[in-house]
């Protein structure tokens, strides 16, 4: 009859030898590589278990560095960037050298100081195919590259996009001294607006002003014509021996002609103002 193998038991934690650090499922750890010239591997602990001889092993899910992926490291990959892979493995707990923290991309960009044990992850990686999830990310600048948190970028006050100083013809030192920044497209739009603001009267308003002036001139000419016509009629009435009474209005300081047509005594008198402009 075959003997039954002793069972394994799950552990809640594991103490890293030579340190006071404790590892629990869900923690990220640094694991000793087979080649001492390489940096430590990074993994997330999924499970801790011990056999009947008290040998502790950990089931881990590996993080890949960009240079370890099929596509290799690209310009927008950060120095502390990792990809969470679908590669699982079981390793001896003795290979754990220390703990680390793998931040989300958003939280990593908010760190005031990035320590040696700080990393970030924004992609999941399929080790067999080299595919990424998500397969698309936002791009910035004229170079249309994803954001690399290790590179300095400046934000345009107009379009709110982010730009690399080198892509805008600036040095990093010059970019750090800027109080505000406008990209080439927004600065061109700003210059155009300033040119329009140099003409406070719009063409439509200016046309209305000219029209009003022309109307006033026409009214003035009409007044002169009416006054002249009144004077002619007055002279004609004098020649016909009509009764004419000349009056002088001191308030208006203008000559006023008061005529009464013969034969129509029931009609009111006609009063015509002789404007002083004549």
C-alpha positions as CSV (number, residue, x, y, z in Angstrom):
1,X,0.0,0.0,0.0
2,X,1.5,3.4,-1.1
3,X,2.3,5.9,1.6
4,X,0.4,9.2,1.6
5,X,2.6,12.2,1.2
6,X,2.4,14.5,4.2
7,X,0.3,17.6,3.4
8,X,1.3,21.3,3.1
9,X,0.1,24.0,5.2
10,X,-0.5,27.7,4.2
11,X,1.3,30.4,6.2
12,X,0.0,33.9,6.9
13,X,3.5,35.4,6.9
14,X,7.2,34.8,6.5
15,X,10.1,36.6,8.2
16,X,13.0,37.4,5.9
17,X,16.2,36.0,7.3
18,X,18.7,38.6,8.5
19,X,16.0,41.4,8.6
20,X,13.1,42.4,10.7
21,X,10.8,42.5,7.7
22,X,7.7,40.3,7.4
23,X,6.2,39.2,4.1
24,X,2.5,38.5,3.7
25,X,0.4,37.4,0.6
26,X,-0.1,40.5,-1.6
27,X,3.3,42.1,-0.7
28,X,5.8,42.8,-3.4
29,X,9.3,41.4,-2.8
30,X,12.8,41.6,-4.3
31,X,14.2,38.1,-5.1
32,X,17.8,37.1,-5.6
33,X,18.6,36.5,-9.4
34,X,20.5,33.6,-10.7
35,X,23.1,36.0,-12.2
36,X,24.6,38.2,-9.5
37,X,25.3,40.9,-12.1
38,X,21.6,41.5,-12.7
39,X,19.3,43.6,-10.5
40,X,17.0,41.6,-8.2
41,X,13.8,40.2,-9.6
42,X,10.5,41.8,-8.5
43,X,7.5,39.7,-7.8
44,X,4.1,39.8,-6.0
45,X,3.6,37.1,-3.4
46,X,0.4,35.2,-4.0
47,X,0.7,32.4,-1.5
48,X,3.1,31.2,1.3
49,X,3.2,27.6,2.3
50,X,5.4,25.1,4.2
51,X,5.9,21.4,3.8
52,X,6.3,18.7,6.5
53,X,10.0,19.5,6.7
54,X,9.2,23.2,7.3
55,X,10.6,24.3,4.0
56,X,8.8,27.5,3.1
57,X,8.0,28.3,-0.5
58,X,6.2,31.2,-2.1
59,X,4.0,31.2,-5.1
60,X,4.7,34.5,-6.9
61,X,3.5,36.5,-9.9
62,X,6.5,38.0,-11.7
63,X,7.0,41.6,-12.7
64,X,9.0,42.2,-15.9
65,X,11.3,45.1,-16.5
66,X,10.9,46.8,-19.9
67,X,14.2,45.3,-21.1
68,X,13.0,41.8,-20.2
69,X,9.9,42.1,-22.4
70,X,9.8,41.1,-26.1
71,X,9.6,44.7,-27.3
72,X,12.4,45.9,-25.1
73,X,12.8,49.2,-23.4
74,X,11.4,52.2,-25.2
75,X,11.8,56.0,-24.7
76,X,8.7,56.5,-22.6
77,X,9.5,53.7,-20.2
78,X,10.5,55.0,-16.8
79,X,13.6,53.8,-15.0
80,X,11.5,52.3,-12.2
81,X,8.7,51.0,-14.5
82,X,7.6,47.4,-14.3
83,X,5.0,45.2,-16.1
84,X,2.8,42.9,-14.1
85,X,3.0,39.6,-16.1
86,X,0.9,36.5,-16.3
87,X,3.9,34.4,-15.4
88,X,3.5,32.5,-12.1
89,X,6.1,30.5,-10.4
90,X,7.0,28.7,-7.1
91,X,10.3,29.8,-5.4
92,X,12.0,29.1,-2.2
93,X,11.3,31.8,0.4
94,X,15.1,31.9,1.1
95,X,15.6,33.8,-2.2
96,X,13.6,36.8,-0.9
97,X,16.1,39.6,-0.2
98,X,13.7,42.3,0.8
99,X,10.4,44.1,0.3
100,X,9.5,46.8,-2.2
101,X,6.5,48.9,-3.2
102,X,5.0,48.9,-6.7
103,X,2.8,52.0,-7.0
104,X,0.1,52.7,-9.5
105,X,1.2,55.1,-12.1
106,X,-0.9,57.9,-10.7
107,X,0.4,57.5,-7.1
108,X,4.0,57.2,-8.3
109,X,3.8,60.6,-10.1
110,X,2.6,62.2,-6.8
111,X,5.7,61.0,-4.8
112,X,7.8,63.8,-3.5
113,X,10.8,61.5,-3.2
114,X,11.3,58.2,-5.0
115,X,13.2,55.7,-2.9
116,X,15.3,52.8,-4.1
117,X,12.5,50.4,-3.3
118,X,9.8,52.4,-5.1
119,X,8.5,51.1,-8.5
120,X,5.4,51.7,-10.6
121,X,3.3,49.7,-13.0
122,X,0.8,50.9,-15.6
123,X,0.7,47.8,-17.9
124,X,-0.1,44.1,-17.6
125,X,2.1,42.0,-19.8
126,X,1.5,38.6,-21.5
127,X,4.8,36.8,-21.4
128,X,4.0,34.4,-24.2
129,X,2.8,36.9,-26.8
130,X,4.4,40.2,-25.7
131,X,1.0,41.9,-25.5
132,X,0.0,44.7,-23.1
133,X,-3.1,45.7,-21.3
134,X,-4.2,48.4,-21.9
135,X,-2.8,48.4,-25.4
136,X,-3.4,52.2,-25.7
137,X,-2.4,55.1,-23.5
138,X,-2.6,58.9,-23.7
139,X,0.2,60.6,-25.7
140,X,1.6,64.1,-25.2
141,X,3.8,66.7,-26.8
142,X,4.5,67.0,-30.5
143,X,6.4,63.7,-30.4
144,X,3.1,62.0,-29.4
145,X,4.8,59.8,-26.8
146,X,3.3,58.4,-23.5
147,X,4.3,60.2,-20.4
148,X,7.6,59.2,-18.8
149,X,7.6,60.4,-15.2
150,X,11.4,60.6,-15.2
151,X,11.4,63.3,-17.9
152,X,10.6,66.9,-17.1
153,X,7.6,68.2,-19.0
154,X,5.9,71.7,-19.1
155,X,2.2,72.3,-19.4
156,X,0.8,74.9,-21.9
157,X,-1.4,77.5,-20.3
158,X,-3.6,77.5,-23.4
159,X,-4.3,74.0,-24.6
160,X,-3.3,72.3,-21.2
161,X,-1.1,69.7,-23.1
162,X,2.3,68.7,-21.8
163,X,5.5,69.2,-23.8
164,X,9.1,68.1,-23.5
165,X,11.4,71.1,-23.4
166,X,13.7,69.6,-26.0
167,X,10.8,69.3,-28.4
168,X,10.0,73.0,-27.9
169,X,13.6,74.1,-28.5
170,X,14.4,74.7,-24.8
171,X,16.9,73.3,-22.3
172,X,15.7,71.8,-19.0
173,X,17.3,74.8,-17.2
174,X,15.3,77.2,-19.3
175,X,12.1,75.3,-18.7
176,X,12.5,75.3,-15.0
177,X,12.8,79.1,-15.0
178,X,9.4,79.6,-16.8
179,X,6.6,81.3,-14.9
180,X,4.1,80.2,-17.6
181,X,4.4,78.5,-21.0
182,X,2.5,78.7,-24.3
183,X,3.2,76.2,-27.0
184,X,3.8,77.4,-30.6
185,X,0.2,76.8,-31.7
186,X,-1.3,78.7,-28.7
187,X,1.2,81.5,-28.9
188,X,0.3,82.0,-32.6
189,X,-3.4,82.2,-31.6
190,X,-2.6,84.7,-28.8
191,X,-0.7,87.0,-31.3
192,X,-3.7,86.9,-33.6
193,X,-6.1,87.9,-30.8
194,X,-3.8,90.8,-29.8
195,X,-3.8,92.0,-33.4
196,X,-7.6,92.1,-33.4
197,X,-7.7,93.9,-30.1
198,X,-5.5,96.7,-31.6
199,X,-8.7,97.9,-33.4
200,X,-11.2,98.8,-30.7
201,X,-13.9,99.7,-33.2
202,X,-15.2,96.8,-35.2
203,X,-16.0,97.4,-38.9
204,X,-19.7,97.0,-38.2
205,X,-19.6,99.7,-35.5
206,X,-17.5,102.0,-37.6
207,X,-20.0,101.7,-40.5
208,X,-22.9,102.6,-38.1
209,X,-21.0,105.7,-36.9
210,X,-20.4,106.8,-40.5
211,X,-24.1,106.3,-41.3
212,X,-25.2,108.4,-38.3
213,X,-22.9,111.2,-39.3
214,X,-24.3,111.2,-42.9
215,X,-27.8,111.3,-41.5
216,X,-27.0,114.3,-39.3
217,X,-25.4,116.1,-42.3
218,X,-28.5,115.4,-44.4
219,X,-30.8,116.7,-41.6
220,X,-28.7,119.8,-41.3
221,X,-28.9,120.4,-45.1
222,X,-32.7,119.9,-45.0
223,X,-33.0,122.5,-42.2
224,X,-31.1,125.0,-44.4
225,X,-33.4,124.2,-47.3
226,X,-36.6,124.7,-45.3
227,X,-35.3,128.0,-43.9
228,X,-34.4,129.2,-47.4
229,X,-37.7,128.2,-48.8
230,X,-39.5,130.1,-45.9
231,X,-37.6,133.2,-46.7
232,X,-38.5,133.1,-50.4
233,X,-42.2,132.6,-49.5
234,X,-42.0,135.5,-47.1
235,X,-40.5,137.8,-49.8
236,X,-43.3,136.8,-52.2
237,X,-45.9,137.6,-49.6
238,X,-44.5,141.0,-49.1
239,X,-44.7,141.7,-52.8
240,X,-48.4,140.8,-52.8
241,X,-49.1,143.3,-50.0
242,X,-49.9,140.5,-47.5
243,X,-49.9,141.7,-43.9
244,X,-46.5,140.9,-42.4
245,X,-45.5,141.4,-38.8
246,X,-41.8,141.0,-37.9
247,X,-41.2,139.9,-34.4
248,X,-38.0,139.4,-32.5
249,X,-37.7,136.6,-30.0
250,X,-35.0,137.5,-27.5
251,X,-34.9,134.1,-25.9
252,X,-34.2,132.4,-29.2
253,X,-32.3,135.4,-30.7
254,X,-33.7,134.5,-34.1
255,X,-35.9,136.4,-36.5
256,X,-39.5,135.1,-36.5
257,X,-41.9,135.7,-39.4
258,X,-45.5,135.8,-38.6
259,X,-47.8,135.8,-41.6
260,X,-51.6,135.7,-41.8
261,X,-53.1,134.8,-45.1
262,X,-55.7,137.3,-46.4
263,X,-59.2,135.8,-46.6
264,X,-58.6,133.0,-44.1
265,X,-59.0,134.9,-40.7
266,X,-60.3,131.7,-39.1
267,X,-56.9,129.9,-39.5
268,X,-54.1,130.3,-37.0
269,X,-51.1,132.3,-37.9
270,X,-48.2,130.5,-39.6
271,X,-45.0,130.9,-37.6
272,X,-41.7,130.2,-39.5
273,X,-38.4,130.3,-37.7
274,X,-35.6,131.9,-39.7
275,X,-32.6,130.1,-38.4
276,X,-29.5,132.2,-37.6
277,X,-27.4,129.6,-39.6
278,X,-28.6,131.4,-42.8
